[in-house]
């Protein structure tokens, strides 16, 4: 009996060691699988991807990647598990897609990254108020609401079709672009304006910078957080109806979401992302840093981590924070 008992104890111990080893192997295997972030092409999401990526790689030991694509493609990938994390879920821009993803059970909302954002149609403030220092007279002093634009098509002339004005729209592939295209038609502004969608965010900003530096009128889509809103004095056009198409998307919760499987594959990363909360101003400052210092998103993320330890160290344990701090010195 004693021999049998020793044999059974030995078997149990070997089984326990085997299970521990399997668990360690599985953990190692999980850490060799990169955590994939969605990159929908705008600057602020790339900044947040880099901040989270540095913490996850240096603090938790996982590899990370970013996948670029359109709204629809990336959210489909998020549902299917090809994408693990989305750092900027614009809940109203993508209301149908967002709701479907959450309701499917395949995507979980982890945190509100920031909620003090704004997007809409903007004009340089000098268009309305003038700029005495630059010798610019106001050319649309009564312009306040989007519907007022019907009276100012001759101010924002389309150089390719002088019979109408031009509205510089959002980038094709962004859900907000379709929303604005439909809104322009709903307001009857398509009678007075051509809606032009530039091929990239940089093209939108280049159009604005060119007009602003020349003191010319400009009308188009933009959003905050954005470096250009921090550098140039811009005024958003309002919507009279608080339930109007553009009013509904003007300000919204920008969330962090993940594929549901990440909770099992990297639970400590999920816990970190649940605590990740910033502001629109933080992103705007980072994007201004990129512009003024000729930096990239990674460099802006490192600068943020170095300058804001009191904030991000609240998202992780002390030992993880020390690993991250050591990596960016």
N, C-alpha and C positions, 0 to 999 in steps of 0.2 A: 504493500500500500504506500509506504514511504517513497519507494522508487517511482510509483505511478504519480504520486503527488508532485514529486520533484520534476517529473517529465511534463506534467500539465502546466506547472508554474513556468517551466522553461519555454513551453509552446506559447503561453500567454505573453511572456516577456518578448519573445521574438516577434509575435504578432504586433504587439504594441510598438516595438521599434520599427517594424516594417511600415505600419500606418503613419508613424511620425515621419519616416523617410519619404513616404509617398506624398505626405502633406507638404514637406519642404520642397520636393521636386515640383509639385503643382504650383507652389508659391513662386519658385524660381521661373517656372515656365510662364506663369502669368506676367512676371516682370520683364520677360524677354519679348512679350507681345506689346508693341507700342500702344499708348493711349492716343487715339486719333481725335483731333480737334477740327471742327468745321471752320472754314474760312470763306465767308461770303463776299470778300473783296473790299470791305471798307476798312479804314485805318484803325478805328477804335477796337474792332474785334481782333485784329492782329496784335494790337498792344496787349489786350487781356489774355489772348492765347499765349503770348510770350511770358507774361507774369506768372500765369498758372503753370505753364510748361517748365519754367525754371524751378519753381517750388516743387513740382512733382518729380522732376528729374534729379535735382540736387538733394532734395529733402527726403523723398520717398523711394528713390532708386528705380523709377520706371522710365522707359524711353517714351518720347512723345513725337507725334507727327501732326502736320496740318494738311487737310485736303480742301482744295479750292473747287467751287462749283456754284451753280445757281441755287436760289432759295429752294425750289422744288426738289432738285437732285439731292441736296445736302440733307434736307429733312426726311426724304425717303431713306437715305443712307443711315440716318439716325434711328429711324424705326427698325431698319433691318439689322442694325448692329455693325455696319461698316464704319459708321462714325460713332465715337463714344461720348463726346462732350460738345455742347454748343454754348459759348460764353455770352452770347447776346441774342436771346430770343425776343424779337420785337412782337409782343403778344397781340397787338392790334393790326399791325401791317400784315401779319400772317394768320389772322384769326381762325380761318377755316382749317388751314394746314396745322396750325399749332394745336387747336382743340382736338382735331382728329388724332394727332400724334399722342397727346396725353391720354385721350379716351381709349386708345388702342391698348394701353397698358405697357407698351414697349418703350415709352419715353417717360421719364419722371422729372418733375420740376424740383430743383435743389435749393435755389436761392433767387432773390431779386438782386441782380448785380447793381443796378441803379434805377431810379424812377424820376429823376429831375431833368429829363431830356425834353427836346422839342424838335419838331420838324414841320416844314411847310414851304410856302412860297415866300421868298425874301426879295427885298430890293435894298440897294445901298441907302443908308439913311439920308445922304445928301440929295437923293431924288425927291424926297418929301420936304426936307428942311433946308436944303442948300448947305454950302460950306463956305463961309466967308473967307477963311484963311486960304482956301484954294481957288477962290473966285468963282465958285459954282452956285448958280441960281437954282432954286427949287423948280422942278419941271412938272411935279405932280403933287402940289401942296395939300390936296384934299384926298389923297389916296390913303385909305385905311383898311378897307375890306376887299376881299378877293373879288366880289361882284363889282366893285368900283373899276376894275380893270377894263371893263367894256368901254370906258371913257378915255382910256389912255393908250390905245393900241399904237397911235402915232408917236408916242414917246419911246416905246420899246420896239422899234421897227426891225423886222426880220431882213437882214441884208440880202438874203437870197430870194425874198418875195416882199417887196416894199409895200404891197397892198395890205399886208397884215403885220401884226406885232409878232414877237417871238417869245415863247416861254421855254427856258432851258429846263428840261425834265430830269428825272432820275435815270439811273443806269438800267438798260435792258437786262432782265434776269432778276432784278429786285422786285419784290411784290409791290412795293410802294409805287413803282413806276406805272403799273396797271391801274392802281387806285387813282393816281393823279390824272392819267389819260381819261379815265371815265368821269372824273370830277369836272374836268375842263368842258367836256361835252354836256354834262348835266347842268352846268352853270350857263351854258350857251356861249362860252368864250371861244369855242372853236370857230365861230363866225368871224371873230376879230383877230385870232391868234393862231399861229402854227406852233404845235407842240413838238419840240425836238429833244430826242433822248440821246445824249452823248454816249460814247462807247465805254467810258470808264469814269470813276469818281475824279480822277486827276484831270480829265477833260472838262468836267463841270467846273472844277476849281480854277483851271487855267482860263476858262471863259470869263469867270468872275474877276479874277485878278487883272486880266487884260483890260476889262471895262473899268474897273475901280481905279487902276493906276492912271487911266486916261480921263477919269471923271465923267465917264459916259453912263447912261442909264443901263441897268441890267435887271432882268426879272427871271427868277428860276428857283428850282428846288434846292434846299439844303437842310441841314439838320445839326443839332447839337447833341452830343459832343463832336466837335470838329475844330481843327486848328484854325481854319479860315474864319470861324465865328469869333475866335479869340483875338484875331489880328485886325479884322475889318469891322467897321461899324455898320451893322446890317439891321434892318427892321423887318420882322415877319408881318405878312398880311393876315388879317383876322377873318374869321367866318362869322357872319351874323347869327346863323342858326347853330346853337351849341350841339345839336344832334346832326349837323351836316357831315358830309363824307369826310372832309379834311379835318374838321374839328374832332372827330372820333379817333383819329390817329395822331393828332398833334402831339399829345403827351401820353405816355404809357409805361407800364412796368417792363423793364428789360431784364429778362430772367436768365439764369443758368440752368440748363437742362442736360440730362444724360440718358443714354440707353440704359434700360433697366438692368441689363446684365453686369454693368459696371459695379453695381452694389455688391455682387458676389466676387467679381474678379479683382477689385481694388477698393475694398470698403473704407480703408483709411483715406484714400483720395476723395471718395464721395463725402466723407465727413468734413474734409478740408473745404471742398467746394460749397458745402452747405453754409459755411461761415464766411464765404467770400462775398463781401459787400463793399461797393465803392460809390462814387458820385460821378455825375456828368462832368463836373469841374476837373476831377482827377484825370479823366480821359482827355479832356480838352488841353490841360496842362502838358500831358504826355505828348500829344500830337503837335502842340506848339514847339515843344522841345525837339521833336523830330525835324520840324521845318527849320527852326532857327539854328540848330546845331548840325544840320545835314546828317542826321542820325537815322538808324532804321528802328523797327519796332522792338527788336531784341535789346538794342542799346537803351531805348527809352524805358523798357521794362527794368533793366538793371538800375538805371538812374532812379526810377520810382522805388525800387526795393531798398536802395541805399538811403534815400531821403525820407522814407515813410515807414521806418521800422515799427513805430508805435502803432500803426494800423495793421499791417499784414502779419505781424508776429502774434496778433490775437487770433488769427485763423488756424494756427498750427501749434503743436507742443513746443516746449523750450528746446528739446534736442533737435527737432526738425528745423527750427528757426536757426539754431547755431550752424547746422550743416549748410543751409542756404546762405547765411551771412559769410561763412568762410569761403564759399564758392565764388562770391562776387566782389571780394576785396581786391 
